[in-house]
Amino acid sequence: MVFLDANGNAFTEEQRAGLERYINQGGGFVGLHAASTTNEEWEWYDQLVGRVFTGHPVIQTAVLQVLAAEFPAARHLPSTWVWTDEWYNFGEAKTEHLRTVLTVDESTYDPRAGYEGPIMGAPHPITWYQEFDGGRSFYHALGHKLDAYQDQRNLDLIYGGIYWAATGRGISTK
């Protein structure tokens, strides 16, 4: 299941139970960009995503750092790369199983530009994965601008996350 820019309270109680069953039975979830801002007041969903969005500064260019080059979504990426996006801030990890794939270097942009909320500080994860509640979850915060979905690096990163979430193949998370 892929949530691309999903936001708001998207599920009825029956649908929530269905998503939980799907994950419990080994299903995969991929959350892209605003998927971390959806389904407020549903702790299980927050745990599935891994972190909760708290806000962002204006769109800026910054440097990303790859921390999990062995993960299928990141194998094609250089160790650092430059990207322009909304740099989401997140609250604390909602599970202890999160594995960070990408971080954004806050020293390469102004985290206060047009934003007065909490700043994460280093490390500032932007993409991660986890085994969760019987299934798998991959979250990737990039993608505010439409051209993000025309950039082959980003597309390959998303495809790799979908591959892992759908199959569990490509890396051992034990």
N, C-alpha and C positions, 0 to 999 in steps of 0.2 A: 504494500500500500504506500503510495507516494502522496504527501501533502505538499503542494507547491504553492507557497504564498497564502496558505489557508489562515484565516484569522476569524475572531469572533467565537461564539459558543456554537459549534457546528453540529453537536450531537444531541439526540434525545437520550433518555436513560436507557432505553432498549438498544439503541445504536452503540452507546458506550459499552454496554455489556457484550455486544457482539464484537467490538474491537478488542476488548480484553480477552475474550475466548480465542479470537484469531491469533493474538500474540501468544497466549498460553499454549496453543497447539503448535507452536514453532514458526509462526508467521513473521514476516519482516516488515519493518516500518522505515520510511525515509521521510524526513522532514526537511524542507528547503525554505530558507529565508524566514518569512513571517510565521512558519509553523510553530515557532517557539513563543508566539504571542497569542495563541488560540486556546480555547477551552479553559478559560480561567475558572478557578475553584474546582478543578478536577486533579487532585494530587497524583493519581495513577498516570494520567496523561503527562503531567510535568515530569514524572520519573521516566516515562517512556522516552520523552524528548531528551531529558538529562539535565537541562537547566532552563530557567525562565528568563525571558527577555525583560530588561529593566529600562531600556531607552538607548538612544544613539545620538551622536553629533551629526552635523551636516555631512553630506557626501564628500569624501576626501580620498586622495591617493595615499597608500601606505604600503609597507613591506610585510609580506606573509612569510612565515617560517614553517617548513614541513618538519614535524616531529615524529611521524610514523611512516617513513618512506616504504616500509614493507607492506603497508595496508594496500589492498587492491585499488583503492581510489586515488592513491598518491604515488604509485610507482613511476608514473610518467613525469612527475613534477620535479623541477630543480629544487635545491634545498631552500632557496629564498626566491621570491618573485614579487613583482609590483602589481598592485590591483587597486582599482577605484570602486568604492562602494559605501554603503552605510555600515559603520563599524558598530555592530550591536554589542551592548554590554549585557551581561547576564548575572543572575544571582548565583549563589553557591550551587555546587553539584548536588543533584537530587538523589543520586545513587553513588555507591563507591566503585562502580564498575566502569565508569567512563574512561575511554582511551582517547586522548587528544591526537588529532591528525594535523591540524593547522592552528597556528596562533598568529595574531596580528601584533606587530611591534608598535606599541603606543608611542615610542619616541619618534616615529616616522610620520605622525600626524598629530593634529591638535584635538585631543579627546574632549575638550571643553567648548569647541566651536559650535555655538548654537545649542548647547546642552548643559543643564545644570544638575543632572542626576548623578547617581553613584558611578564612579569609574572603576573598572575592574583592576587595573594594574597588571603587572606581569606575574605569571603568564596570563595572557588574554586569549583563551581558546575561541576558535571560530568554527571549527569542524571537529566532530568526534563520533565515536561509535561505542556500542556496548551490547553485550548479551543481556537481555532483560526479561524476566518473568516467563521464561520458556521460549522466547523468540529473540529477534535481533532488531536493533535500532541504530540508524545512521542519521546524523543531523549535520547540515551544512548551511551556514548563515549567509553566504554570499548570494547575490542575485537580485539586488534591488533594481538595477538598470537592465533594460531589455537586452542590451548588447552582451550581457553576461552569458546569455543563452546562445550566443553565436561564437563565443570564444572556445576553441577546442580544448584547451587545458581544463577549463571549468566543466565543459560537457563530459570530458573523460573522467573527471573527478566525481561528478554526479553518477555517471554510468557505473563506475567502480563501486560506489556506495550502494547503488541499487543491486548490483551483482552480489555483493556480500550480504546485504540484508535479505535478499531473496533466497540465497543458497547456503550461506554460512561458509562458503569456500573462499580460499585465497589467503587465509591467515588463521593461525591458532590464537584464540583469545584466552586460553587457560593460563 
